Amino acid sequence: MPTPFRSGGRQHGNRVKRERLFGPENPRTLRNNMHENREISCTSCLFQQDRSVKAINHNADVNVQEKSDCAVVPVNQPNKEGQPSAEVGEGRAQTGENIVRSHMPPTQSGKRMSQGLHGVRQVASVRKQERFTALLHHVTLNLLRDSFYALKRQASPGVDGVTWQEYEAGLEGRLCDLHSRVHRGAYRARPSRRVYIPKADGRQRPLGIAALEDKIVQQAVVTVLNQIYEADFKGFSYGFRPGRSPHQALDALTVGIQRKRVNWVLDADIRGFFDNMSHEWTMKFIEHRVADRRMLRLIQKWLKAGVSEDGQWSETNVGTPQGAVVSPLLANVYLHYVFDLWVEAWRKKVARGDVIVVRYADDRAPRAQRAEEGPMCVTA
């Protein structure tokens, strides 16, 4: 018998096998698969949401070791040696009721977060000097949807006047358009609406209410960045972190007072902290871990969006609005570098007595075992 003619050798044979299983290949399909576009256009998004999101998540899984991932997975840090036992997450095995077990929370659709998102936290935990260069592609349509449903339903509207219930009508089309604008760079942050609430001392606290779409995108970005910073933040930091609460901070304070010989307590608070945060230093601190230029531009947009009060817009050169979804994370990053790392080094290298630190947002309260041995720091 004559030997059959083979064109292309092994490649031709493999193609024949694939055609037998899946039918003839389309050259355009092959090209699209090889050069998959992470930016989903609004016109195709409604018809290919699931497939596009799966493709994005698949790419994230593949590149996790050299790039990044996102999602908030609230966990307490494991016990560390040589640190006071009164601090949750820093050796507090005695008070097990405060140790929050780590579970990857389900999304709005009931599915667990992707392994790619979980992988970013693993990379951040192992590589403490890693700068993540590809983060924005993790702001997927599914993440925006989950971020929307994570918002408070009855919250006051921002300058856009759009309520949660109004935005839910036609949600998929709205989110698709928002997703497209974020990834094309066409998204524009709106100014925060300034309102005031009374404080216990008779003064008024300014709050900034963001527009609904700004809240959605901020929530998604916070979910991404928490994967990195929850691996960095110290165990004595309690404010505005997933899986942590004021009750845990108070419990740590109580344990420290009851189980240590305390001579004095110093209570400290940074006056007007949120209103006076340096934009320049905030961005420098963020850039220690984040090198994705598009993600950095988003944060800068929110910092520079300004405020609207009685219909008048004013520029913001310093500070971040209290009430904005992203502000607590930015504040924690700022204080992590300004205070937490310093006080941790100080109590290890300088202090001669036991030092306990409990920080809740910008509030602190140091105290000491003996006056000559230095303070025992507590923040509540």
NORRAKA-V47116 format. One record per residue. N is the residue number from 1. PHI is phi as a letter, one per 20 degrees, with the letter a starting at -180 (NA if undefined). OMEGA is omega in whole degrees, 0 to 359 (* if undefined). D_CENTER is the distance of its C-alpha to the mean C-alpha in Angstrom with 1 decimal. Layout:
n=N phi=PHI omega=OMEGA d_center=D_CENTER
n=N phi=PHI omega=OMEGA d_center=D_CENTER
This chain:
n=1 phi=NA omega=178 d_center=68.1
n=2 phi=f omega=179 d_center=66.5
n=3 phi=f omega=180 d_center=63.1
n=4 phi=f omega=181 d_center=60.4
n=5 phi=f omega=179 d_center=58.9
n=6 phi=d omega=179 d_center=55.2
n=7 phi=d omega=177 d_center=53.1
n=8 phi=n omega=174 d_center=50.1
n=9 phi=m omega=185 d_center=50.7
n=10 phi=f omega=181 d_center=47.7
n=11 phi=f omega=179 d_center=45.4
n=12 phi=f omega=179 d_center=47.9
n=13 phi=f omega=178 d_center=48.3
n=14 phi=f omega=180 d_center=44.6
n=15 phi=f omega=179 d_center=44.4
n=16 phi=f omega=179 d_center=47.4
n=17 phi=f omega=180 d_center=45.7
n=18 phi=f omega=181 d_center=42.6
n=19 phi=f omega=177 d_center=44.8
n=20 phi=f omega=183 d_center=46.7
n=21 phi=e omega=190 d_center=43.5
n=22 phi=d omega=184 d_center=41.5
n=23 phi=n omega=183 d_center=44.0
n=24 phi=f omega=182 d_center=44.4
n=25 phi=e omega=176 d_center=41.5
n=26 phi=e omega=181 d_center=40.5
n=27 phi=g omega=179 d_center=40.1
n=28 phi=f omega=178 d_center=37.6
n=29 phi=f omega=178 d_center=35.5
n=30 phi=f omega=181 d_center=35.6
n=31 phi=f omega=179 d_center=34.5
n=32 phi=f omega=179 d_center=31.6
n=33 phi=f omega=182 d_center=30.5
n=34 phi=f omega=183 d_center=30.8
n=35 phi=c omega=185 d_center=29.0
n=36 phi=f omega=182 d_center=26.4
n=37 phi=e omega=180 d_center=24.6
n=38 phi=f omega=180 d_center=20.9
n=39 phi=e omega=184 d_center=21.4
n=40 phi=e omega=178 d_center=22.8
n=41 phi=f omega=185 d_center=25.4
n=42 phi=f omega=183 d_center=25.7
n=43 phi=f omega=181 d_center=29.2
n=44 phi=e omega=187 d_center=28.5
n=45 phi=f omega=185 d_center=25.2
n=46 phi=f omega=183 d_center=26.9
n=47 phi=e omega=186 d_center=29.2
n=48 phi=c omega=183 d_center=27.1
n=49 phi=g omega=187 d_center=23.7
n=50 phi=f omega=183 d_center=23.7
n=51 phi=f omega=181 d_center=25.3
n=52 phi=f omega=181 d_center=23.0
n=53 phi=f omega=178 d_center=19.8
n=54 phi=f omega=180 d_center=21.5
n=55 phi=f omega=179 d_center=22.4
n=56 phi=f omega=181 d_center=18.9
n=57 phi=f omega=178 d_center=17.6
n=58 phi=f omega=179 d_center=20.8
n=59 phi=f omega=180 d_center=20.3
n=60 phi=f omega=180 d_center=16.8
n=61 phi=f omega=184 d_center=18.6
n=62 phi=f omega=188 d_center=21.4
n=63 phi=e omega=189 d_center=19.5
n=64 phi=f omega=184 d_center=17.0
n=65 phi=f omega=183 d_center=19.2
n=66 phi=d omega=181 d_center=19.5
n=67 phi=c omega=188 d_center=16.4
n=68 phi=a omega=174 d_center=12.9
n=69 phi=b omega=183 d_center=11.1
n=70 phi=b omega=167 d_center=8.0
n=71 phi=q omega=182 d_center=7.3
n=72 phi=e omega=178 d_center=6.5
n=73 phi=c omega=185 d_center=9.7
n=74 phi=f omega=175 d_center=10.6
n=75 phi=b omega=168 d_center=13.3
n=76 phi=e omega=178 d_center=15.4
n=77 phi=f omega=178 d_center=16.3
n=78 phi=f omega=181 d_center=19.9
n=79 phi=f omega=179 d_center=22.7
n=80 phi=d omega=182 d_center=23.6
n=81 phi=f omega=172 d_center=27.1
n=82 phi=m omega=179 d_center=28.6
n=83 phi=c omega=186 d_center=26.3
n=84 phi=g omega=185 d_center=27.4
n=85 phi=f omega=182 d_center=27.6
n=86 phi=e omega=185 d_center=26.5
n=87 phi=e omega=180 d_center=22.8
n=88 phi=f omega=179 d_center=20.7
n=89 phi=n omega=179 d_center=19.3
n=90 phi=c omega=175 d_center=21.7
n=91 phi=o omega=183 d_center=24.9
n=92 phi=e omega=181 d_center=25.4
n=93 phi=f omega=184 d_center=27.2
n=94 phi=f omega=183 d_center=29.7
n=95 phi=d omega=186 d_center=27.5
n=96 phi=f omega=183 d_center=26.2
n=97 phi=f omega=181 d_center=25.6
n=98 phi=e omega=181 d_center=22.4
n=99 phi=e omega=182 d_center=20.9
n=100 phi=e omega=181 d_center=18.4
n=101 phi=f omega=182 d_center=19.1
n=102 phi=e omega=174 d_center=16.4
n=103 phi=c omega=175 d_center=16.5
n=104 phi=f omega=188 d_center=14.6
n=105 phi=f omega=178 d_center=14.5
n=106 phi=f omega=176 d_center=16.5
n=107 phi=e omega=181 d_center=15.5
n=108 phi=g omega=181 d_center=17.6
n=109 phi=f omega=178 d_center=20.2
n=110 phi=n omega=181 d_center=20.5
n=111 phi=e omega=177 d_center=19.5
n=112 phi=f omega=179 d_center=17.4
n=113 phi=f omega=185 d_center=14.3
n=114 phi=f omega=178 d_center=15.7
n=115 phi=f omega=177 d_center=16.7
n=116 phi=f omega=178 d_center=15.2
n=117 phi=f omega=178 d_center=11.6
n=118 phi=f omega=181 d_center=12.8
n=119 phi=f omega=179 d_center=14.4
n=120 phi=f omega=179 d_center=11.6
n=121 phi=f omega=179 d_center=11.0
n=122 phi=f omega=178 d_center=14.8
n=123 phi=f omega=180 d_center=15.1
n=124 phi=f omega=180 d_center=12.8
n=125 phi=f omega=184 d_center=14.8
n=126 phi=e omega=184 d_center=18.1
n=127 phi=d omega=186 d_center=17.7
n=128 phi=f omega=179 d_center=16.6
n=129 phi=d omega=183 d_center=17.8
n=130 phi=f omega=173 d_center=16.3
n=131 phi=d omega=187 d_center=15.0
n=132 phi=e omega=188 d_center=13.2
n=133 phi=e omega=183 d_center=15.3
n=134 phi=c omega=183 d_center=14.5
n=135 phi=d omega=190 d_center=11.0
n=136 phi=f omega=182 d_center=11.9
n=137 phi=f omega=175 d_center=14.2
n=138 phi=e omega=173 d_center=11.7
n=139 phi=f omega=185 d_center=11.3
n=140 phi=e omega=177 d_center=14.3
n=141 phi=f omega=178 d_center=16.7
n=142 phi=f omega=180 d_center=15.9
n=143 phi=f omega=176 d_center=12.2
n=144 phi=f omega=178 d_center=13.3
n=145 phi=f omega=179 d_center=15.9
n=146 phi=f omega=178 d_center=13.8
n=147 phi=f omega=177 d_center=11.6
n=148 phi=f omega=182 d_center=15.0
n=149 phi=f omega=176 d_center=16.4
n=150 phi=e omega=181 d_center=13.6
n=151 phi=f omega=177 d_center=14.8
n=152 phi=f omega=183 d_center=17.8
n=153 phi=f omega=188 d_center=21.0
n=154 phi=d omega=181 d_center=23.1
n=155 phi=f omega=179 d_center=20.9
n=156 phi=f omega=180 d_center=23.0
n=157 phi=f omega=177 d_center=22.8
n=158 phi=e omega=183 d_center=21.9
n=159 phi=f omega=179 d_center=24.3
n=160 phi=f omega=180 d_center=24.5
n=161 phi=m omega=184 d_center=26.0
n=162 phi=e omega=177 d_center=24.4
n=163 phi=e omega=180 d_center=23.8
n=164 phi=f omega=182 d_center=21.7
n=165 phi=f omega=179 d_center=25.0
n=166 phi=f omega=181 d_center=26.3
n=167 phi=f omega=181 d_center=23.3
n=168 phi=f omega=176 d_center=23.6
n=169 phi=f omega=185 d_center=27.1
n=170 phi=m omega=187 d_center=26.9
n=171 phi=g omega=187 d_center=23.2
n=172 phi=f omega=178 d_center=23.3
n=173 phi=f omega=179 d_center=25.1
n=174 phi=f omega=181 d_center=22.8
n=175 phi=f omega=178 d_center=19.6
n=176 phi=f omega=179 d_center=21.5
n=177 phi=f omega=178 d_center=22.5
n=178 phi=f omega=179 d_center=19.0
n=179 phi=g omega=180 d_center=17.7
n=180 phi=f omega=181 d_center=20.7
n=181 phi=f omega=180 d_center=20.3
n=182 phi=f omega=185 d_center=16.7
n=183 phi=e omega=175 d_center=17.9
n=184 phi=e omega=183 d_center=21.3
n=185 phi=n omega=181 d_center=20.0
n=186 phi=e omega=179 d_center=21.9
n=187 phi=f omega=179 d_center=19.1
n=188 phi=c omega=178 d_center=19.9
n=189 phi=f omega=178 d_center=18.0
n=190 phi=e omega=178 d_center=20.3
n=191 phi=f omega=178 d_center=21.2
n=192 phi=e omega=176 d_center=20.1
n=193 phi=e omega=185 d_center=23.1
n=194 phi=e omega=173 d_center=24.2
n=195 phi=c omega=181 d_center=25.4
n=196 phi=c omega=174 d_center=26.6
n=197 phi=c omega=182 d_center=26.7
n=198 phi=f omega=175 d_center=29.2
n=199 phi=d omega=183 d_center=28.4
n=200 phi=f omega=182 d_center=30.5
n=201 phi=e omega=178 d_center=32.4
n=202 phi=n omega=177 d_center=33.5
n=203 phi=f omega=179 d_center=31.3
n=204 phi=d omega=179 d_center=28.8
n=205 phi=d omega=178 d_center=25.0
n=206 phi=f omega=175 d_center=23.8
n=207 phi=c omega=177 d_center=20.9
n=208 phi=d omega=180 d_center=19.4
n=209 phi=e omega=183 d_center=19.2
n=210 phi=e omega=173 d_center=17.3
n=211 phi=f omega=188 d_center=18.9
n=212 phi=f omega=180 d_center=17.9
n=213 phi=f omega=175 d_center=16.8
n=214 phi=f omega=177 d_center=14.7
n=215 phi=f omega=182 d_center=13.0
n=216 phi=f omega=182 d_center=12.6
n=217 phi=f omega=178 d_center=11.1
n=218 phi=f omega=179 d_center=8.7
n=219 phi=f omega=179 d_center=7.6
n=220 phi=f omega=180 d_center=7.5
n=221 phi=f omega=177 d_center=5.6
n=222 phi=f omega=177 d_center=2.7
n=223 phi=f omega=179 d_center=3.8
n=224 phi=f omega=187 d_center=4.6
n=225 phi=f omega=178 d_center=3.2
n=226 phi=f omega=178 d_center=3.1
n=227 phi=f omega=179 d_center=6.2
n=228 phi=e omega=191 d_center=7.5
n=229 phi=f omega=175 d_center=7.2
n=230 phi=f omega=174 d_center=8.3
n=231 phi=e omega=183 d_center=11.2
n=232 phi=d omega=188 d_center=12.0
n=233 phi=f omega=182 d_center=12.0
n=234 phi=f omega=182 d_center=15.5
n=235 phi=f omega=181 d_center=17.0
n=236 phi=e omega=176 d_center=18.4
n=237 phi=e omega=187 d_center=15.3
n=238 phi=d omega=190 d_center=15.0
n=239 phi=f omega=171 d_center=13.7
n=240 phi=l omega=177 d_center=10.9
n=241 phi=c omega=181 d_center=9.4
n=242 phi=f omega=179 d_center=9.6
n=243 phi=n omega=181 d_center=13.2
n=244 phi=c omega=187 d_center=14.5
n=245 phi=b omega=174 d_center=16.8
n=246 phi=g omega=180 d_center=19.4
n=247 phi=f omega=178 d_center=22.1
n=248 phi=f omega=178 d_center=20.8
n=249 phi=f omega=179 d_center=20.9
n=250 phi=f omega=179 d_center=24.4
n=251 phi=f omega=177 d_center=25.5
n=252 phi=f omega=177 d_center=24.6
n=253 phi=f omega=180 d_center=26.6
n=254 phi=f omega=180 d_center=29.5
n=255 phi=f omega=180 d_center=29.7
n=256 phi=f omega=181 d_center=29.8
n=257 phi=f omega=185 d_center=32.6
n=258 phi=f omega=187 d_center=34.6
n=259 phi=d omega=179 d_center=34.5
n=260 phi=c omega=175 d_center=34.8
n=261 phi=e omega=186 d_center=37.6
n=262 phi=d omega=178 d_center=36.0
n=263 phi=e omega=179 d_center=38.1
n=264 phi=b omega=182 d_center=35.9
n=265 phi=c omega=177 d_center=32.5
n=266 phi=d omega=179 d_center=30.7
n=267 phi=d omega=184 d_center=28.4
n=268 phi=c omega=178 d_center=26.4
n=269 phi=b omega=178 d_center=24.4
n=270 phi=e omega=183 d_center=23.3
n=271 phi=f omega=177 d_center=25.1
n=272 phi=l omega=186 d_center=23.3
n=273 phi=f omega=184 d_center=20.1
n=274 phi=f omega=183 d_center=17.8
n=275 phi=f omega=187 d_center=20.8
n=276 phi=c omega=176 d_center=21.6
n=277 phi=f omega=178 d_center=18.5
n=278 phi=f omega=177 d_center=19.7
n=279 phi=f omega=182 d_center=18.1
n=280 phi=f omega=181 d_center=19.6
n=281 phi=f omega=176 d_center=18.4
n=282 phi=g omega=181 d_center=14.8
n=283 phi=f omega=178 d_center=14.8
n=284 phi=f omega=180 d_center=16.8
n=285 phi=f omega=178 d_center=14.4
n=286 phi=f omega=184 d_center=11.4
n=287 phi=f omega=173 d_center=14.1
n=288 phi=f omega=183 d_center=14.8
n=289 phi=c omega=186 d_center=12.2
n=290 phi=d omega=178 d_center=11.5
n=291 phi=d omega=177 d_center=14.8
n=292 phi=f omega=186 d_center=14.1
n=293 phi=f omega=180 d_center=16.2
n=294 phi=f omega=176 d_center=15.2
n=295 phi=f omega=178 d_center=11.5
n=296 phi=f omega=179 d_center=12.9
n=297 phi=f omega=176 d_center=15.4
n=298 phi=f omega=180 d_center=13.1
n=299 phi=f omega=178 d_center=11.7
n=300 phi=f omega=178 d_center=15.4
n=301 phi=f omega=181 d_center=16.5
n=302 phi=f omega=179 d_center=14.7
n=303 phi=f omega=185 d_center=16.0
n=304 phi=e omega=186 d_center=19.4
n=305 phi=f omega=180 d_center=19.8
n=306 phi=n omega=180 d_center=22.0
n=307 phi=c omega=177 d_center=23.2
n=308 phi=d omega=180 d_center=25.9
n=309 phi=c omega=183 d_center=28.4
n=310 phi=l omega=177 d_center=31.6
n=311 phi=n omega=181 d_center=31.2
n=312 phi=d omega=179 d_center=31.0
n=313 phi=e omega=176 d_center=28.2
n=314 phi=c omega=183 d_center=27.5
n=315 phi=f omega=176 d_center=25.5
n=316 phi=d omega=179 d_center=22.7
n=317 phi=e omega=176 d_center=23.2
n=318 phi=c omega=174 d_center=21.3
n=319 phi=n omega=175 d_center=18.7
n=320 phi=c omega=189 d_center=15.9
n=321 phi=f omega=171 d_center=16.9
n=322 phi=f omega=184 d_center=16.7
n=323 phi=o omega=175 d_center=15.8
n=324 phi=f omega=183 d_center=13.2
n=325 phi=f omega=185 d_center=10.0
n=326 phi=e omega=187 d_center=8.1
n=327 phi=f omega=180 d_center=10.7
n=328 phi=g omega=179 d_center=9.9
n=329 phi=f omega=178 d_center=6.8
n=330 phi=f omega=179 d_center=9.2
n=331 phi=f omega=179 d_center=12.0
n=332 phi=f omega=177 d_center=10.8
n=333 phi=f omega=180 d_center=10.4
n=334 phi=g omega=183 d_center=13.8
n=335 phi=f omega=176 d_center=15.4
n=336 phi=g omega=182 d_center=14.4
n=337 phi=e omega=183 d_center=16.5
n=338 phi=e omega=186 d_center=19.1
n=339 phi=d omega=191 d_center=19.9
n=340 phi=f omega=181 d_center=18.5
n=341 phi=f omega=179 d_center=19.6
n=342 phi=f omega=184 d_center=22.8
n=343 phi=f omega=177 d_center=23.7
n=344 phi=f omega=178 d_center=23.2
n=345 phi=f omega=182 d_center=25.5
n=346 phi=f omega=184 d_center=27.9
n=347 phi=f omega=178 d_center=28.5
n=348 phi=e omega=189 d_center=29.1
n=349 phi=d omega=187 d_center=31.4
n=350 phi=d omega=185 d_center=33.0
n=351 phi=f omega=179 d_center=33.0
n=352 phi=d omega=178 d_center=36.0
n=353 phi=d omega=177 d_center=35.1
n=354 phi=f omega=179 d_center=32.4
n=355 phi=c omega=176 d_center=29.2
n=356 phi=d omega=180 d_center=26.6
n=357 phi=c omega=172 d_center=23.4
n=358 phi=c omega=180 d_center=21.4
n=359 phi=d omega=174 d_center=18.9
n=360 phi=c omega=185 d_center=17.5
n=361 phi=l omega=183 d_center=15.6
n=362 phi=d omega=179 d_center=18.4
n=363 phi=d omega=180 d_center=21.2
n=364 phi=b omega=175 d_center=23.1
n=365 phi=b omega=178 d_center=26.5
n=366 phi=f omega=175 d_center=28.3
n=367 phi=b omega=190 d_center=31.5
n=368 phi=c omega=175 d_center=34.0
n=369 phi=f omega=172 d_center=36.3
n=370 phi=c omega=185 d_center=39.0
n=371 phi=g omega=183 d_center=39.1
n=372 phi=f omega=182 d_center=40.3
n=373 phi=d omega=176 d_center=37.6
n=374 phi=n omega=187 d_center=34.7
n=375 phi=f omega=167 d_center=32.1
n=376 phi=d omega=191 d_center=30.2
n=377 phi=e omega=177 d_center=26.9
n=378 phi=c omega=178 d_center=25.3
n=379 phi=c omega=180 d_center=22.7
n=380 phi=b omega=* d_center=22.6
